[in-house]
Amino acid sequence: MKRIARPLYYANLLKKYHINVKIIWRTINTILNRSADNTIITTTFKVDGNIITDPKYISNEFCKFVTKIGKIYADKTSPSMYQPDVYLRKKRVPNEKSMYLTPTDYNKILKILQNLKISMIT
């Protein structure tokens, strides 16, 4: 019962407040179990078996890791028969129980903003 009620509750909440972006994002973050407090920062790391606390050394090691990780996983991944843009061209059928943001561009957004009434912006 709870498994059915929860999605319905959030669907109704999103439908009810579809104009209020702040409430929409608060609801999305609640659904995703995201909290607003992301202040926990680790100050020690283990690199090659050694505990490191020097921020500059940590930064340099992190940079090395980030620059190498893509190649490591690319080497482990088998080649695909398809080009990446093939997946982008597939037609997506809208589902009223899911949220899908369609691709847009600067001109579309600008046109929508220009058509808004001043009172809606402020």
N, C-alpha and C positions, 0 to 999 in steps of 0.2 A: 504494500500500500504506500509506504513512504517513498519507494522508488518511483512510483507513478506521480505522487503528489508533488514532489520537489520540482521536477521539470515543468509541471503545469503552473506551479506557483511562480517560478521565475519567468515563464513565458507570459503569464498574465501581468506580472510586474513590468516587464519590458514593453508590453503592448500599452499598458496604462500610462507609462511615463516616456513614451517614444519621443516626445518633444524636449524633455529635460536631459541633456547630454550628461550632466553631472551624476544624476541618479542612474542613468544607463551604465556609465563606467563603474560606478560603485557596485552595481549589481553584477556586472561582468567580473570584476575583481573578487567579489564574494563567491561567485560560482567557481572561479579558478583557484580559490583558497589563497589569494594574494593579500598580504597585509600591507598597509601603508608604511610600516616601519621596516626599512631595509638598512638599518644602521650598524649591523654586526659586521665588523671588519676584522679579518684575521691578520695578525701582525707577525706570525711565525709560520714558516713553511719548511718542509723537508725536501732538500734537493740533494740527490745522490747520497741519501742516508744521513746527511748533516742537517741540523736545525739551523735555519737562517732567520735573522731578525733585521738585518740591514735593509732598509727600504730600497736603496738604489740597487743592491744586489738582487733583491726579490723582483724588482721591476725588470732588470736585464734578463733574468732567468725566465720570467713570464713572457717577455718578448721573444726569446728563443723558442719557447714552447709553442706559442701561437704561430710563429712563422714556419715551424716544422710540422705541426699536426695535420695541416691540410694535405701535404704530400704523403704523409704516412698513411692516412685513410684513403687517399686516391690510389696509392699503390696496392692497397688491400681490396679495392673495389673492382669487380670485373666490368669490362666495358659494356655499355648498353648498345642495343641495336638502334635505338632512337636518339635523335637530337633532343636536347632539353626543351626546345620550344614546342615540340609535339605535345607535351603535357599541358602547355599553356593554351593551346588551340582547342582543346576538348570543350564542347558545350556543357555548361553546368546547368542542370535543371534546378530552379529554385525550390527549396523545401521550406514550408512555412514554419517548421520547427527548428530550423537552423538559421544562422546568420551568415550571409555571404556578402562581402563588399565587392562590388563589381569594379573593374579597372576604370580609372578616370584620368583626366589630364587637367592641366592648369586652366585651360580655357573654359572647361565645363564648370569648374569650381568658381572661377571668376564670374561667370554668367549667373550662377545661382546666388552668389553674394551680392551682385549688383541688383538683383531682383528682390532682395529682402527689403522689408520696410525698416526704416531707421530705428523705430521703437523695438523691433525684434533683435537688433544687434546690441543695443545698449542695455 
